[in-house]
Amino acid sequence: MTQDILSVPGADVARVRAASPAPRVAVVLGSGLSGLAEAVSPATAIPFAELEGFPRAERVAGHAGRLVCGALAGVDVLAFQGRTHQYQGVSALAAAYPARLAAAAGCEVLMVTNAAGGVSGELATGDIVLISDHINLMGTNPLVGWPGPEGGTPFVPMRDAYDPGLRALARTAAAAERIELRDGVYAGLLGPTYETPAEVGYLRSVGADVVGMSTVPEVIVARALGVRVLGFSLVTNSAAGEGLSHDEVLEAGRVAAGDLTRLMLAILRRL
């Protein structure tokens, strides 16, 4: 029998379930967006380094590098404070470990967030973008080598990768909280370099609104495993902007993350 490459070590599932026996929602928090996990209560924190299957890589600034298990807005959650990116030298399959672990632990919904560069001229720093679709420009796919579920095929439909029902719920929550929410397409690039002006022009021409270096592998794996997905990008900079730096991204994330945290709590209360 072909080994299921999407499986995770049983010890990791046991560790998570000991902290949160029946989690419903997993949240992956991008650069500068870890504040939501501070609201988890009661909270049990598990460093990524203590999870057998979590990919080993140097931690990126702005990523706490731990999994926080507990309750948010009355919902049992797994909050990943940070993620591992392919540009850190891991495979797409390894980068998608949060989605794999969340599915194995029984989560029904994956909420992904990221700090992203604004490609569309209609977006400004601090805007929250509800991801409607993505363009995979990372050059690989986490499902390469996966035979599909038993009795099935590896050809996973991606038409509604970002769940329409969850997106409608997000819009309702945003309206109630008086938070402006923009719709947009996320382009995933390998990184770690920021985009050139020519690349930004190309991305705009193919329909991208925001660009980043994460999220796509997690979403693909979540859909392969039957987990519904809701995604947000926080625009922290103009792609190919003058003097762009990671510190700039983190600072913009800190300034605007409060609204995104409030929105996600409002969504959880409605699930």
N, C-alpha and C positions, 0 to 999 in steps of 0.2 A: 504494500500500500504506500502511496506517495505521502510523505510527511506534510502536514498542513503547515505551511510557512507562516500563516497568520496566528498560529497558536502562541500562547505565552506560558512561562513556567508556572506550574501549579503553586509553587511557594509564593509567587507574587500575588496570585488570586487569593490565596489563603490569608496573606498579610492584609490585603485591602479589605476583605470581608470581615476580618477580625475587628477592624476599625470602623467599618460601615457595612453591616450585614446585607442591606438591600438598597444600594445606591440606584437612583433613577436617572440622574443627569451627570455627565462629565463636562467639565469646563477646562479648556486649555487657554491659559493667559499669556499673551505675548509680551514683547518688550515694554517695560514700564507700566504694565497693566495688572500687576500682581495684587493690587489692593483689595480686590474682591475676596480673595482667600482669607483676608484678615477678619472678615465678617462671619466666617464659618464658626458655628458654636453648637455643641461642644466640638472641639477640633482635635484630631490626631494627625500629626505631621510625620510623613515618611520621606526622608531624603532619597532622591533618585538613586544615589549611590548604594542604597540598601535594597534596591529592587534588582533581582537577578537578571531580568531581561532588559532593563533599561540601558540604552546604548551609552557607552562610556565616551565622554568627550569633555574638553575643557569648557567650563561654564562661561556663558556669555554674560557680560555686564547687563543688569536689568532683569535677569532671570534668577529667581531665588533657588531654583533647582530642588524642589520638593513637591510632594503630593500631599494635599491637605484633605482629610476625610471628615465629614460631619454634615451638619444641616445648614441650609441657607433658605430663608423665607419659607421655612416649613418643608423643604424638599431635601432628601438625602443626596448629597453630591460628592463627587471626586473633583477637586480643584487642582489642576496641574499648574504650579507656579513656574512657568517656563517650559521650554521644549528643547530638543536637540535638532539641529538643522543639518541638512545634507552638506552644506559648505564646511561643516566641522569634520567632515571625513567619514560620515556614516552613510549607509544606503538609504534609499527611499523607504524600504521596508522597516528599517530600524527607526527612522525619523517618525514613522507612524505608530510607534509603540504606545503612546497614550490612547489612541483609538482602539488598538488591539486589546490593551488591558481593560479599558472601559467596557468593551463588549463582553469580554470574558467574565467581568465582575457583575454583569447583568444590566448595565445602563441602557436605557432606551433612546436617550437623546445625547448628542454631542454638541456643545456650544464652543465654537472656536473663535478666538480673537487674535488680531495681529496689529502691529504698527506698520503702516504702509505709506508709500510715496504716492502723492496725488498725480495721476496722469491726465485726467480730465481737467480742462481749464475752468470748469464750473465748480471744482472742489477747492476748499481752503484748509489750511492747517487748523486742526481741531474738529473738523467735520467727522461725524460718525456715519459710516457707510454700511448698509445692510447688504451683504453679498448675495447677489441674485444668481451668479454663475461664476465659473472660473475658466481660465485658459492655462493649460499645463505646458509651460515652456522650460521645464526643468531637465528635459532630455531623458527622463526615465519614468517608471511607474512602479509603485510598491507591489503591484500584483504580478510582476514578471516572475514566471516560474510557479505561480499558484495554479493548481489544476481546477480550481473552483470548488464549491461545496460538494459534498458527497452526492452523486447523482445529478450534478449540475454542470455548468460551464464557467469559465473565468470571465465571460463577457458581461461585465456589470453595466447596466444602464445608468447613464449619468445625466439624463435629461432634467430630472428634478433633484439634482444632488443636494441643493439647498432647499429644504422642505417647504413647499408653498404654504402649508397650514401654519407652520412655525413662523414663517415670514409675516403672514397676516397677523398672527398673535403679537409679533414684535412691533408692528405698526400701531396696533391698538394700544399697547403698553406705552409706546413713545408718545402717542397723542395724549394719553392720560397724564403723563409726566411732563408734558410740554417740552419734549426733547426733539429737536429737528433730526430727522433720519433721512439719509439719501440712499437711493438704490445704486448699485454699481457692480461691475464685473471685475474680479480680482485676477491679475496675472501673476503666476508663480514662476520666478526665475531661480536659478541655482545659487547665485551669489558666489562669494561674499562681496564683490564689488557693487557699488551703486551703478545705476544705469547711465549710459552716455546720452547726450541730447539726441543722437540719431536713434538710439534704442527707444527712447521715450516717444519719439515721433512714430516709430514703427508700432509700438504698443497702442498708441492712440488710434492709428489707422486700422488696427485689427479689432478694435472695440473694447479695449481695456480702460477702466476708470481709475484703478489703483494697482500698485505693484508691490510685491514683497517676496520674501525668500522662505516661506513656510506654508503651512495650512493645507496645501493641495494633497500631499501624501496622506495626511490624517483623514481628510474628507473622502478620498477614494476608498481607503480601507474601511471607514465607517459604513459607507454604502455597501461595500462587499459583504459586510457582516450584518446588514439589516438595521443599522442604527441611524435614526433620523438626525439631520444636521441643520444647525443654525449658525451663521457666521457673520462676524463684524470686523471691519477694518477701521482703525482710528487713523485718520490722515495726520501724520506727524511732520511731514515735510513735502515740499514740491519735488517730484522726481527730477534728478539732474540739477537740483538747485545749487546756487552759488555757495561755496564753503560748507557743503553738507557734511555732517559728522554724526557718529553714533550718539554722542552726548546731546546733540540737538534733538535727535529722535526721542531719547529718554525724557528730556525736559518737556517737550511738547506732549508726550504721553502723560506725564505727571499732571500737567495743567488741565488736560481735557478728560482724563480717565474718570473723574468723579461722575460726569454725566453718563458714561458708559456703564459704570458700576451700578448707578441708580436704575438705569434701563434694564440691566440684566436681572436685578433683584425684582423689578416689576414683572418681568417675563416669568421668572420662576414662580411668583405668587399666582400666576394665571395658568400654570401647567396642570 
